[in-house]
């Protein structure tokens, strides 16, 4: 299993899981294309990865034109795409469903679900028409999809939908040698999960501190999935802090 200079696109690559995965993928030998809202953050990730030839593209994954421009940039520079890590995501404040605004719901769905669809659509089209044909799409899901936290309706709904998207892309990709898998992350130490260290609501109504794991472990898992030959696929991979309340949660 070797990257052999293959091209990988990471969305949401300016911080957190996206940055950790970009660093692990670069270490594994992939050539990087990075997308995210802030160009300066993407360039910092590229510098940390030591990739002088990295493509950094400021992108709003919820906007069709922005995503189309991203994939045109990837094709113009590299001529192909071997792996997409569909990682960009956001969350809403932890509230019961009646306290959430339609705007908060829409923001999460637009980024987490529509953004993942748009990026997968762009990657699939490029992988289908390139020669040699094929590639791999890795979606960032969440254990929240099947064991949600209280007050997480938009995030949980979006990630539950990602699991369905992963399965259908996997089926649609078979005739074109396009594999699709998903990584479900639990309590990686990122800015998005920082509140775990101070206490978060539990299913029984308590507030409890939860263990976190180093985000580099997620990056290593993504790099492993990306490095598999297209004849093999990890469809769902759960990587989590060992002692977090998950297995018995709910």
C-alpha angles and dihedrals in degrees: 000000000000135000093218092193094308118165120252127183117205120191120204086026098151097084147354120012092356094056094043090050093047090053092049092046092050089050089052090056103262122141109234136234111178129196131186143122097269117059093194091057091049091050089051090053090049090051091050089050091050091230108146091178095051119137112224117189126181103227140175101206092198091062118081096208092049092051092046089053090050094056092044088055091050093049093044093052104036105017092225146029124227102178137019119195100199095203112137112119147148140194141216129230114283102261139138113264094257091056095053120094122228087241092058090049092048094049092056095044092046093054104031100038111016090038091052090048093050093048093044089049091053093046094046092052093050094044091049096053100037124095120263087034123226144051144167134272119199116191123202105230127163141230083238086079091074103017106035129189122234113273097022105111100136096042095043093046091049093049093045087056091050089062089057091046090053093053095047094046088050090055095042091049098055097089090051100043091250114145124198130196140160137225117210111201128200122195104336110174100254134130089263091056099038092109090068088075092059099040137283133203117275129207091258093055097259125127111230139172112242130206118254131205129214110271090226088078089063090050091052091050092051091048090052092051091047093050096057118109112254089251088072131052137184099210097183127015123178115202115177147152102279098231101038116125099257115110092056097029121128 
